[in-house]
Amino acid sequence: MVTEASGLPAVVLLSGGLDSATVLAIAISEGYRPYALSFRYGQRHDVEIAAARKVAEAMKVAAHVVMDIDLRAFGGSALTSDIAVPHHDRVEDLGAGIPVTYVPARNTVFLSFALAWAETLGSSDIFIGVNAIDYSGYPDCRPEYLAAYETMANLATKAGVEGRQRLEVHAPLAQLTKGQIIARGLALGVDYAMTHSCYDPGPDGRPCGTCAACLLRRKGFAEVGTDDPALAAPR
């Protein structure tokens, strides 16, 4: 498992999924002292929060905050309202458009909380596990969005105006396939059995296996020639 780091502080967005666990490991491997930030935002289930807690504890983060916000007040997503999560037999069946699992402005909301915490920590670094290769087509996962957010963030804080913060949004997975992400995480000792990616788990917390997140995850593990350990892990 990844060892504890004691370098510069960095805020790491930690959903409990495969990508965010990998990004946390990368931040630690690069010498940052990670402060993990998760959100209970009104999503359909709490399984990913439990997974985030396990990952944060195993990787010995400096602190782990779970923020409570309720995006169900706005709805507009299969993850925060009574819209059915789409299911498919194959990853090739995923559509090219933005799916109903897109949560309006979610990454902007999350990054804004991370920006606030980073300023109080005296940190100039935020890590996020977005991907623009094997992903569901969400607009707030694209490199151009992250570049625009970073520009805005450096105009938005007292620390930035006073020259004490030059914020960088790190997205080390942005241009990797899911298989490449998994290979990177395995090389860093990430235990993917602790992670959870499914949009629509069963009552026992088991992944459905047929939502977009499950299909992309299965594709990634197939690319590295191994099975997904989370499918065998107890919940």
Buried (B, 14 or more C-beta within 10 A) or exposed (E): EBEEBEEBBBBBBBBBBBBBBBBBBBBBBBEBBBBBBBBBBBBBBEBBBBBBBBBBEBBEBBBBBBBEEEBBEEBBBBBBBEEEBBBBEEBEEBEEEEBBBBBEBBBEBBBBBBBBBBBEBEBBBBBBBBBBBBBBBBEBBBEEBBEEBBEBBBEBBEBBEEEEBEBBBBBBBBEBBBBBBBBBBBEBBBBBBBBBBBBBBEEEBBBBBBBBBBBBBBBBBBBBEEEBEBBEBEE
